[in-house]
Amino acid sequence: METVIVRAAPDAGDALERWVEEPLVALVARLREALPAAGDGDAADPARVAVVVELPPAAAGEDPWRLAARDALCEAVRGVVGTLTLELGPVARVNTLLAHEADGAAARAALAFLAGPRAGFVAGATFDLREQAA
């Protein structure tokens, strides 16, 4: 299973551009490499990809525009993953994990599940692990 980590770079520039546009463009490029083209895959051995969106916890008093951009990133990734799930059908299993740390215990456990046989038909799902880290 391939893991694609999406990290926003909120430290400079326009929040929407840095939180949403740049990470989403990079994600689509990575997914184009990792997934078969529609009709080219093997339904008996589907490509498995987990998209981990790493989001630092919101700080008290954080700018509401940054909070909105954070939420927009989550929804944009979910939209891309959902669309790919519908378009590629049985040749790909793409899922989203929302986590504070891409290498945290909750993310590692979810990735192990998704890589295993019990998740053979899990596709297009979103696992929100942000509360697990608290």
NORRAQUI-V806634 format. One record per residue. RES is the residue in three letters. PSI is psi in degrees with one decimal (none if undefined). OMEGA is omega in degrees with one decimal (NA if undefined). Layout:
res=(RES | RES)
psi=(PSI | PSI)
omega=(OMEGA | OMEGA)
This chain:
res=(MET | GLU | THR | VAL | ILE | VAL | ARG | ALA | ALA | PRO | ASP | ALA | GLY | ASP | ALA | LEU | GLU | ARG | TRP | VAL | GLU | GLU | PRO | LEU | VAL | ALA | LEU | VAL | ALA | ARG | LEU | ARG | GLU | ALA | LEU | PRO | ALA | ALA | GLY | ASP | GLY | ASP | ALA | ALA | ASP | PRO | ALA | ARG | VAL | ALA | VAL | VAL | VAL | GLU | LEU | PRO | PRO | ALA | ALA | ALA | GLY | GLU | ASP | PRO | TRP | ARG | LEU | ALA | ALA | ARG | ASP | ALA | LEU | CYS | GLU | ALA | VAL | ARG | GLY | VAL | VAL | GLY | THR | LEU | THR | LEU | GLU | LEU | GLY | PRO | VAL | ALA | ARG | VAL | ASN | THR | LEU | LEU | ALA | HIS | GLU | ALA | ASP | GLY | ALA | ALA | ALA | ARG | ALA | ALA | LEU | ALA | PHE | LEU | ALA | GLY | PRO | ARG | ALA | GLY | PHE | VAL | ALA | GLY | ALA | THR | PHE | ASP | LEU | ARG | GLU | GLN | ALA | ALA)
psi=(135.7 | 141.1 | 127.0 | 121.4 | 128.7 | 119.7 | 129.0 | 155.7 | 78.1 | 7.0 | -11.6 | 154.9 | -169.0 | 129.1 | -43.8 | -43.7 | -47.3 | -33.3 | -32.8 | -58.6 | -54.2 | -48.2 | -35.1 | -40.4 | -43.8 | -39.0 | -48.0 | -39.4 | -44.3 | -39.7 | -33.1 | -34.9 | -37.3 | -23.0 | 149.7 | 156.7 | 153.8 | 128.3 | -9.9 | -9.7 | 180.0 | 112.7 | -26.0 | -25.0 | 74.9 | 149.8 | 136.3 | 126.7 | 132.3 | 125.6 | 111.7 | 117.2 | 110.5 | 115.6 | 118.6 | 150.0 | 145.1 | 135.7 | 149.6 | 132.0 | 14.1 | 146.6 | 126.8 | -26.0 | -35.9 | -38.1 | -41.5 | -40.3 | -38.4 | -47.3 | -37.1 | -38.1 | -46.3 | -47.5 | -36.3 | -43.4 | -44.3 | -38.2 | -43.4 | -46.7 | -43.0 | -41.3 | -43.8 | -38.0 | -43.3 | -43.0 | -41.1 | -20.5 | -132.1 | -5.2 | -4.1 | 143.5 | 103.3 | 130.2 | 159.5 | 136.4 | 129.1 | 119.4 | 154.6 | -32.8 | 123.6 | -24.9 | 17.3 | 168.1 | -42.5 | -41.6 | -41.9 | -41.2 | -42.3 | -40.1 | -38.9 | -41.8 | -48.3 | -28.0 | -15.2 | 173.7 | -24.4 | -15.7 | 23.1 | -27.7 | 11.6 | 118.5 | 135.6 | 9.8 | 155.4 | 124.9 | 111.9 | 103.4 | 8.8 | -34.0 | -22.5 | -27.6 | -19.2 | none)
omega=(177.3 | 176.9 | 177.5 | -178.8 | 177.7 | 177.5 | 175.2 | 177.5 | -172.1 | -171.4 | -178.7 | 173.2 | -178.8 | -176.4 | -177.9 | 179.9 | -176.0 | -178.2 | -171.1 | -171.3 | -176.6 | 178.5 | -178.4 | 177.1 | 178.9 | 179.0 | -178.5 | 178.3 | 179.3 | -179.2 | 176.7 | 178.2 | -171.1 | -173.2 | 176.6 | 173.3 | 179.8 | 179.1 | -178.1 | -174.7 | -179.3 | -179.0 | 179.2 | 178.9 | -174.8 | 173.2 | 178.1 | 179.5 | 173.1 | 177.2 | -179.4 | 177.4 | -178.7 | -177.3 | 175.8 | 178.5 | 177.5 | 179.2 | 176.3 | 179.3 | 180.0 | 179.9 | -178.8 | 177.4 | 176.4 | 177.0 | 178.2 | 178.2 | 177.2 | 178.9 | 179.1 | 177.1 | 179.1 | -177.8 | 178.3 | 177.8 | 178.3 | 178.6 | 178.5 | -178.8 | 178.4 | 179.3 | 177.9 | 178.4 | 178.9 | -175.5 | -175.8 | 176.3 | -170.8 | -178.2 | -178.5 | 173.3 | -178.6 | -179.1 | -177.9 | 171.8 | 174.7 | -174.6 | 174.3 | 179.1 | -179.0 | 179.8 | 178.1 | -176.4 | -179.1 | 178.7 | 178.9 | 179.2 | 179.1 | 178.3 | 177.4 | 177.1 | -177.4 | 179.4 | -175.5 | -176.9 | -179.0 | 179.8 | -175.4 | -177.8 | 178.7 | -179.1 | 177.7 | -177.3 | 172.6 | 176.7 | 179.7 | -175.4 | -174.9 | 179.5 | -179.8 | -177.2 | -174.8 | NA)
